[in-house]
């Protein structure tokens, strides 16, 4: 067993090591509490998660591509049938939900 100044330094080193460990534990708890609070806040704000946003974006991109393919196919069929520039549903402006025309 050591005595004197070495014992004092050993005890001081042990105390500092324990304090550093306790500080890390407190830091982890604060981070966990902050993340939980931030997650609750985002859930209350109805913010969409990145994965869901990316999935919906991919679906929208694929739908646009499919619409372009179908529009080209319709034009080809109309040309084959000899339909002269018949306005398609895509070419017509959308009507407002109220049934009134939009004011300019």
Buried (B, 14 or more C-beta within 10 A) or exposed (E): EEEEEEEEEEEEEEEEEEEEEEEEEEEEEEEEEEEEEEEEEEEEEEEEEEEEEEEEEEEEEEEEEEEEEEBEEBEEEBEEEEEEEEEEEEEEEEEEEEEEEEEE
